[in-house]
Structures are given as C-alpha cells and as structure tokens.
Amino acid sequence: MMDVRRQTFVALVAVSALACSTMDDVSTSSVGPTATVSAPPTCDLDGKLEVRITGLPNDLTPTVTVQTQYSGSDTFSQEFHQTETSPLPPTSFDVRAPWVTNADPIVHTVYVPEIGAVQHVCSGAGAIVDVAFVANPASGKLWMSGTHGLGFPARTLEATGAPRAGIVTGRAAGGIAFDDGGNLWGFGGTDTDPTIVRYPAASLRSSGDKPAEIEIWIAASACSSSPGAVALDMNGGLWFSQPCEKRVVSVADNMKNNSPDTRLAIGRAVSGLTAPRGIAFDRVGEMWIADGTAGVARVDPVDVDSATSDISKHFVVMPGATANWIAFDEAGDLWITLEGSTATLARFDHTMIYGDATPPPSTTLSLGPDAKPSGIAFDESGAMWIAGAPTPDKIARLTQAQLKTPSTDASPTIPDRVLESADITATGFLAFYPAHVGLPFVAAKQQ
C-alpha cells in the first residue's frame, strides 16, 4: 500500500508535442525540478510520449499524470504507473508526479520525483520524459537531538534493542523540527551556537559534522542555551520557545531563506508565559504551549498570525507539576509530560479542551521514578515514543493500548519496547520525518 500526497508535494514538467529540441534550463524548486520545452512550428505533429519511471521499490506504484495545459476539444489526460509509451496528441502537456511513501508501521520513507528535461524527436517518434524517484534522506527515521543529532532508521525501531544510529550529525543539543521538504531546523545548544539552524535534507544522507545552511542569531538574548522547542505552524511559520525569556517567538518568513549568520529582531511573540517549552499545533492551527508550573497555554489562530499574540486559555494541568512537552494524537487528544515527584504522562480528551472550564486529565500514566522525559512523538501506528524513559539515557515506546490504560507510581507503565544505543550520550527532542500522516495537524495541511 502506498500513500501519495497529491496537493503539496508534486514535481512538474511542461512539455510540447511540437518541440524538436531539449531545453537546457532546468530550474529546481522545493518540490523537485521543473523543465519547460518550447514548441517550434516545423515539427511533425504525429508522435508518442514515453514516460520512463525508475527508482521505486517493486511494491510501490507511482502515479505520473500527463495532462494538456489548456481546456477545450483537444484535452487529454493519462496516468502512467510504470514505464510505458502512449500516443502524443499535437499540444502542450504538464507532467506531474506526487511524492510516494511506503507503508511502514513506524515511519514512512518518502520518494521524491525528479522529472528530467524532455528529449524530442521530429520524425514522429515524439518525446521521452524520465521520472526518477529518489528517497528523501531525512525520511524513514526517528530523529533525536542531544550531544549530536541522531537518526534511527525504521528497521532499528522494530523491537527492544541497542542499535547504532544510522546517521550521526554534528552538534544538535536543542529542539528539532522538520519542514515539509525534510529540512531539519534546530535550536542551538549553547551561548556560542546560533539560536536557530537549518540543515538541508540532502545533507542528512551521511554522518559527520555538517555546516548549517542557515544560521539565525537572536540579538541580545539571554536564552540561547535554554532547552527550547522548535515547531512549524500551518503556514510553515517557524516558532521557538525561550523558557527564561518567558516567551514563544517566531522567525520572520523572509529570514528563513537568508544566508548564514542572519541577525534576527524578534517578530511575532507570545508573552505572558511562565516557562514555555513544548509547542504543538492542532487541526485548526491553534498553538498550544507547555508552560511549566502554569500548565498549558492556548493561542487562537488569528493571534498566531498577529504581531503580538494573546493567550486565549491558560490552565494548570496538575498542581505542583511542571508541564514540559506536548503533542496531539490522531484523535486530536492532547498529551503532556509532567515533571513532579515522578514523571507523568497526561491525556486530555479533545472534546474537553476547547471550553472555558479547566479540563481534568482523561488518562494519566506514570512513567516510573527514573524517567526524565525530554521529548515525545507519535509513530504511524499511533504509538508514542518518549525520550528519557524509562531512564534518562533511553527511548521508550508505548502502544495505543498502553496509552489507553492508566497507571500509578506504585505500578508504572512498562514500555512496549526500549531503545538504547552507544550513540546516545544525552537524550533530547524527538521528531519523525515524515510525521504520522494521521495526526490532525498533518492531515489538515493536506486538505
């Protein structure tokens, strides 16, 4: 079974049945290359289009669509699922190919189409277009920050064990998040590191120290070494938390594509917080913030887009406990890690969190006396992975069934599987790329 994301992740090439030459100018965009071929008037109008598809595992079937660029009596559309040749009417066409993913139960691998320039023949043979699928290097992995950035391939996550990381990058001590293209955004770890860095997906193909493609420094900030979180909103806006500054701030869109060593003046900001750490967005684009002993803060979408954002709701999760990390599951329920005498995981039903009243936890689970959660993420099956559980140097997985079953400090939840590794010297934030396609925020972006 495959998952094809048609709306955003599409490579496109425009071709013409009349063209006799290959265009050398192929431009590259975030969704793949785009080539355009002109149409000299002297060619034979009869021909065929051969679509050559390569690069996918045998169990995955792509959908490459050839369609006329205009409507009318000569409209034409055909889907290609393998290499084949079709009659080519005398008109111009778009060739489209969405990304293809496998159906791994933990994390998908994303195959991105690269559409080559069209080779044309004037004798009636028509045109050839190559569609080569290439695995996005960031995909198919669970990523964790710490002393280094670690990427654990899906195959190493199938059972309890002590695998080595498939990818070990340079320093990555703070929050991490992936944009749609698989580029890794990270929060700097010390006062000498940039506040925000971006590593392109292509650089995550191999291990080793990597120069950041973008470095953003926050001027006059006392919090560059705080363990802040990084998150992207519905529109791709980049946000990060600064606990000691008691705020969550955004990076201006025009800063996200600048050259290294960009000095950023704070743009949009959410203030009035206590000690913000984890950030999550729900299906309608509301921002939710784990805010230390103050519990959870919610910011409406309209305020997320304004210069100064107001908190629409603030409630204490559990008296005496510190809310640190936060995430939504596929049902839209809100999950929060709490630090108190022991580590606790609390779930709030999605039907309870949007009213004015303070909702009680629907389920609480004890993670044990030695757990120190530093990040949470859901896999494709709906199971939760927790960095820093059951001990600070490990990663635990709780199944959906376990997440529905309350537990107490006297009898804490025993993880379904535990991951430890010689590469883990300090646990940090967790992120799957791509994110679980069933999560409300991810599903809403695909609509």
C-alpha positions in Angstrom: 0.0 0.0 0.0 1.3 3.5 -0.7 0.5 7.0 0.4 0.5 9.6 -2.3 0.5 13.2 -1.1 -1.0 15.0 -4.1 -1.6 18.5 -3.1 1.6 19.9 -1.9 4.4 17.5 -2.8 4.3 17.5 -6.6 7.0 17.7 -9.2 6.0 19.3 -12.5 7.4 19.5 -16.0 5.8 21.1 -19.1 6.4 19.5 -22.5 5.2 20.0 -26.0 4.4 17.5 -28.8 5.6 20.1 -31.3 9.1 20.5 -29.8 12.2 19.3 -31.6 15.0 20.2 -29.2 15.9 19.8 -25.5 15.8 22.9 -23.3 18.9 23.2 -21.1 17.4 25.4 -18.5 16.0 23.2 -15.7 15.1 25.1 -12.5 14.9 23.5 -9.1 12.2 24.2 -6.5 11.4 22.8 -3.1 9.2 20.1 -4.6 11.6 19.0 -7.4 12.9 20.2 -10.7 10.7 21.9 -13.3 11.6 21.9 -17.0 9.9 23.8 -19.8 10.3 23.0 -23.5 9.3 25.4 -26.3 7.4 24.4 -29.4 9.0 25.3 -32.8 6.3 25.2 -35.6 8.1 23.0 -38.1 7.9 19.6 -36.4 5.9 16.5 -37.5 2.7 16.6 -35.4 2.4 12.9 -35.1 4.3 11.3 -32.2 4.3 9.4 -28.9 5.2 10.2 -25.3 7.4 7.6 -23.5 7.4 8.0 -19.7 10.3 6.2 -18.1 9.8 5.6 -14.3 12.7 4.5 -12.1 13.9 4.4 -8.5 11.0 2.9 -6.6 10.9 -0.4 -4.7 8.9 -3.1 -6.5 6.0 -2.9 -4.1 5.3 0.8 -4.7 3.3 2.2 -7.6 3.6 5.8 -8.6 1.0 7.9 -10.4 2.5 10.1 -13.1 -0.2 12.2 -14.8 0.2 13.7 -18.3 -2.4 16.4 -19.0 -3.0 19.2 -21.5 -2.2 22.7 -20.3 -5.5 24.2 -21.5 -9.1 23.1 -21.7 -11.0 22.5 -25.0 -11.8 19.9 -27.6 -8.2 18.7 -27.6 -7.9 18.0 -23.9 -6.0 14.9 -22.9 -5.1 13.3 -19.6 -3.5 9.9 -18.9 -2.0 8.3 -15.8 1.2 6.2 -16.0 2.0 3.8 -13.3 5.1 2.2 -14.9 7.4 2.8 -17.8 5.2 2.9 -21.0 4.6 4.7 -24.2 1.4 6.5 -25.3 0.2 8.3 -28.4 1.0 12.0 -28.1 -1.6 14.5 -29.4 -0.2 17.7 -31.0 -0.4 20.0 -28.0 1.4 21.0 -24.8 1.3 19.0 -21.6 2.1 19.1 -17.9 3.7 16.0 -16.5 3.0 15.7 -12.7 4.3 13.2 -10.2 3.4 13.4 -6.5 5.7 12.1 -3.8 5.2 8.4 -2.9 5.7 6.8 0.5 5.9 3.3 1.7 3.5 1.9 4.4 5.9 1.2 7.2 4.0 0.9 10.5 6.5 3.2 12.3 7.7 5.9 9.9 7.4 6.2 6.2 10.1 6.7 3.6 9.4 9.5 1.2 10.3 9.1 -2.5 10.6 12.4 -4.3 10.2 12.5 -8.1 12.9 14.2 -10.2 11.5 15.0 -13.7 14.1 15.4 -16.3 14.1 17.6 -19.4 12.2 16.1 -22.4 14.1 14.6 -25.3 12.3 15.3 -28.6 12.5 13.6 -32.0 11.0 15.2 -35.0 10.4 12.1 -37.2 7.2 11.2 -35.5 8.7 9.3 -32.6 7.6 12.0 -30.2 9.1 12.7 -26.8 10.7 10.9 -23.8 10.5 12.1 -20.2 12.4 10.4 -17.3 10.8 10.4 -13.9 13.3 9.2 -11.3 12.2 8.7 -7.7 14.8 9.3 -5.0 14.4 8.6 -1.3 14.5 11.8 0.8 17.5 11.2 3.1 15.7 12.6 6.2 12.7 10.2 5.8 12.2 6.8 7.3 13.8 7.7 10.6 13.3 8.7 14.2 15.5 11.7 14.9 16.7 12.8 18.3 18.8 15.8 19.4 21.3 15.5 22.3 25.1 15.8 22.2 24.7 15.0 18.5 21.8 14.7 16.1 20.9 11.0 15.7 18.8 9.4 13.0 17.5 5.8 13.7 16.1 4.1 10.6 12.7 2.4 10.9 14.2 -1.1 10.8 16.1 -0.4 14.1 12.9 0.5 15.9 11.0 -2.7 15.4 12.0 -4.3 18.7 13.8 -3.6 22.0 17.5 -3.4 21.4 20.7 -1.4 21.3 21.2 -0.3 17.6 23.7 2.2 16.4 22.2 5.3 14.9 22.1 5.2 11.1 23.1 8.9 10.9 25.1 10.8 13.5 25.3 14.5 12.7 27.2 17.4 14.3 26.0 19.3 17.3 22.2 19.3 17.9 21.5 20.0 21.5 18.2 21.8 21.4 14.7 21.4 19.9 14.3 20.0 16.4 11.6 20.0 13.7 11.3 19.2 10.0 9.6 21.3 7.4 7.7 19.7 4.5 10.8 19.1 2.4 12.6 17.3 5.2 15.0 20.1 6.1 16.0 19.9 9.7 15.5 23.0 11.9 17.2 23.0 15.2 17.6 25.1 18.4 21.2 26.0 19.3 22.5 24.3 22.4 24.9 26.8 23.9 25.7 30.5 24.1 28.2 30.1 21.3 25.8 28.4 18.9 23.3 30.1 16.6 19.8 30.3 18.1 18.3 28.6 15.1 20.0 26.5 12.4 18.8 24.7 9.3 20.4 21.6 7.7 19.1 20.7 4.2 17.6 17.3 3.8 20.3 16.4 1.3 23.0 16.8 4.0 21.3 14.2 6.2 22.3 11.4 3.8 25.5 10.6 5.7 27.1 11.0 9.1 29.5 13.7 10.1 29.7 17.4 11.1 27.6 19.5 8.8 27.7 23.2 8.1 24.3 24.8 8.6 22.7 26.1 5.5 21.0 28.9 7.6 22.1 30.3 10.9 19.8 32.7 12.8 21.0 34.5 15.9 18.7 36.3 18.3 20.3 39.6 19.3 20.6 40.3 23.0 19.0 37.1 24.1 19.9 35.5 27.5 18.3 32.2 26.5 20.3 30.8 23.6 21.4 27.9 25.9 17.9 27.1 27.2 16.3 23.8 26.0 13.6 25.5 23.9 11.4 23.7 21.4 11.0 24.4 17.7 7.8 24.0 15.7 6.3 24.9 12.4 2.7 26.2 12.1 0.1 25.6 9.4 1.6 28.1 7.0 5.2 26.9 7.5 6.0 29.7 10.0 8.8 28.8 12.4 8.3 29.2 16.1 10.6 28.5 19.1 10.3 28.8 22.9 12.6 30.6 25.2 11.9 29.5 28.8 14.0 32.0 30.7 12.7 34.9 28.5 9.1 33.5 29.2 8.0 33.8 25.6 7.5 31.9 22.4 8.6 33.8 19.3 8.6 33.4 15.5 11.1 33.8 12.8 10.1 36.2 10.0 9.4 34.4 6.7 12.0 36.4 4.9 14.6 35.3 7.4 14.0 31.6 6.7 15.8 31.6 3.4 18.6 34.0 4.2 22.3 33.2 4.1 24.2 32.1 7.2 24.8 34.4 10.2 21.5 36.2 10.0 20.8 38.6 12.9 17.1 38.4 13.8 15.0 41.0 15.5 12.1 39.3 17.2 8.9 39.4 15.1 5.7 37.8 16.4 5.7 36.8 20.0 3.6 35.2 22.7 4.4 36.7 26.1 2.8 36.4 29.5 4.2 32.9 29.9 5.9 31.3 32.9 8.5 28.8 31.5 7.4 27.7 28.0 8.9 24.6 26.4 7.0 22.3 24.2 4.9 23.7 21.3 2.2 21.9 19.3 -0.5 22.9 16.8 -4.0 21.4 16.5 -6.1 20.8 13.3 -7.3 24.4 13.1 -3.9 26.0 13.6 -4.2 26.9 17.3 -0.9 26.9 19.1 -0.6 25.0 22.4 2.3 25.6 24.8 3.5 23.5 27.7 4.2 26.3 30.2 5.9 24.9 33.3 4.0 25.1 36.5 1.4 27.3 34.8 0.3 24.3 32.9 -0.9 24.8 29.3 -1.5 27.9 27.2 -3.6 28.1 24.1 -3.3 30.8 21.3 -6.0 31.2 18.7 -5.0 31.0 15.0 -5.9 34.7 14.5 -3.5 35.6 17.2 -0.8 33.3 15.9 -0.8 35.5 12.8 -0.7 38.8 14.6 2.4 40.8 15.7 1.6 40.3 19.3 -0.3 37.1 20.2 -2.7 36.9 23.1 -3.2 33.8 25.2 -6.9 32.7 24.9 -6.7 30.0 27.6 -4.3 29.1 30.4 -4.9 26.2 32.8 -2.9 24.2 35.3 -2.6 20.5 34.4 -1.8 19.1 37.8 -1.0 21.2 40.9 2.7 21.1 41.8 3.7 19.5 38.5 5.7 21.1 35.6 4.4 20.7 32.1 7.3 20.3 29.7 6.4 18.6 26.4 3.2 18.4 24.4 1.7 16.7 21.4 -1.6 15.8 19.8 -2.6 12.2 18.8 -4.6 11.2 15.7 -7.9 11.6 17.6 -7.0 15.2 18.5 -6.4 14.4 22.2 -3.7 16.5 23.9 -0.8 14.8 25.6 1.5 16.5 28.1 4.6 15.2 30.0 4.6 16.4 33.7 7.6 16.6 36.0 6.9 16.2 39.7 8.0 13.6 42.3 7.9 11.2 39.3 7.3 11.6 35.6 3.7 11.5 34.5 2.0 11.5 31.1 -1.4 13.1 31.0 -4.1 12.9 28.2 -6.8 15.5 27.7 -9.8 14.5 25.5 -10.3 16.7 22.5 -13.9 17.3 23.5 -12.9 18.8 26.8 -10.0 21.2 26.0 -11.8 23.9 24.0 -14.3 25.1 26.5 -13.8 27.8 29.1 -13.6 25.4 32.0 -10.4 23.8 33.2 -10.5 20.2 31.9 -9.4 17.3 34.1 -7.0 14.7 32.7 -8.8 11.9 30.9 -6.0 9.5 31.5 -2.7 9.6 33.5 0.2 7.3 33.2 3.2 7.0 35.5 6.5 6.6 33.6 8.4 5.5 36.7 10.7 7.1 39.3 13.8 7.3 37.0 12.2 8.8 33.8 13.1 12.3 32.7 11.1 12.9 29.5 12.8 15.3 27.1 10.6 14.8 24.0 7.6 12.9 22.7 6.5 11.9 19.2 3.8 9.6 17.6 4.7 7.0 15.0 2.4 5.8 12.1 0.7 3.2 14.3 -0.3 5.8 16.9 2.2 4.6 19.4 4.2 7.2 21.4 7.9 7.4 21.7 9.4 9.1 24.8 13.0 10.3 25.0 14.3 9.9 28.6 12.2 7.0 29.6 12.3 4.6 31.5 15.7 6.2 32.3 17.3 9.4 31.1 19.6 7.6 28.6 16.9 5.6 26.8 13.9 6.0 24.4 10.6 4.2 25.3 7.7 3.2 23.1 4.1 3.0 24.4 1.5 1.3 22.2 -2.0 2.7 21.7 -3.4 0.1 24.0 -0.9 1.1 26.8 -1.8 4.8 26.3 -5.4 4.0 27.0 -4.6 2.2 30.3 -4.0 4.4 33.4 -1.1 3.6 35.7 0.2 4.8 39.0 3.6 5.4 40.7 3.1 2.1 42.5 2.7 0.3 39.2 4.1 2.4 36.4 3.6 1.6 32.7 6.2 -0.8 31.3 7.2 0.2 27.8 6.4 -2.0 24.9 9.9 -1.6 23.7 13.0 0.3 24.9 15.8 1.7 22.6 19.3 2.3 23.9 22.4 3.0 21.9 26.1 3.6 22.3 25.4 6.7 20.3 23.1 8.2 22.9 25.1 10.3 25.3 22.2 12.5 26.2 18.6 12.3 25.2 16.9 15.3 23.7 14.0 16.2 21.5 12.2 13.7 19.2 10.8 14.0 15.7 9.8 11.6 13.0 10.1 12.6 9.4 7.7 12.4 7.8 5.3 13.0 10.7 2.5 10.5 11.2 0.1 11.2 8.4 -3.0 10.7 10.6 -2.1 13.4 13.1 -4.7 16.2 12.9 -2.2 19.0 12.1 -0.6 16.9 9.3 -4.0 15.8 7.9 -5.3 19.4 7.9 -2.4 20.6 5.8 -3.1 18.0 3.1 -6.7 19.2 2.7 
